Amino acid sequence: MNSKINLDIELDVNKIPTKIEWSAPDGGVKKSKADAFILSVWDGETKDTLKIDLWTKNMMVDDMKKFYHQTLLSMADGFKRSTNEDEMSEDIRDFAKYFAEKLKLIG
């Protein structure tokens, strides 16, 4: 069995993303709009992370700050699930809280 996740990126003449759509047919997602995404892929041979981060030129700076804050929280959750490292997961959450406070995302 195979499962696919597709990203379609529309670019302007300067190759700047103007539209991002993603699909995950097995998850019931078809051509869903996105303004930004971060993709990290682990290469087991080189023991290195390959990554792509893109956003459309319509992505607002305040939304980007929230996006990164929520990504940090998601990373804390994923790290806990994958390693059972409770203390370090909480440290990531603490940093996410600090990040949000410094950017005035939370009071």
C-alpha positions, -999 to 999 in steps of 0.1 A, spaced: 0 0 0 12 35 -8 0 69 5 8 102 -10 8 138 1 11 163 -27 21 200 -27 13 223 -56 31 256 -56 22 284 -80 50 308 -87 51 343 -101 76 354 -128 103 358 -101 97 323 -88 80 337 -56 52 315 -43 18 330 -49 -4 300 -41 1 268 -22 -23 239 -22 -18 205 -7 -36 172 -10 -36 140 11 -62 117 -5 -60 91 22 -68 118 48 -96 133 28 -77 164 19 -80 176 -17 -64 209 -29 -65 226 5 -52 261 5 -21 270 26 -1 301 30 30 285 43 46 251 51 77 236 67 89 202 56 117 184 73 130 150 60 155 129 78 182 113 56 193 82 76 224 77 54 239 111 59 223 116 93 211 150 82 179 169 79 167 181 45 142 209 47 120 232 27 102 262 41 80 282 18 53 309 22 32 329 -2 38 366 -6 4 371 9 15 355 42 12 382 69 42 387 93 19 383 123 6 351 109 41 339 103 50 345 140 19 325 150 28 297 125 63 294 140 49 294 176 24 266 168 52 247 149 73 248 181 45 235 202 39 207 176 76 198 177 74 195 215 44 171 211 61 150 183 94 149 202 76 136 233 57 109 213 88 97 195 113 97 223 94 97 256 117 126 267 92 144 290 117 169 304 131 180 271 96 182 256 87 206 284 118 226 277 107 230 241 73 241 254 90 266 277 109 280 248 77 282 228 61 302 256 91 325 258 90 329 220 53 338 222 58 363 251 87 380 234 66 384 202 36 395 222 15 366 209 3 359 244 0 381 274 
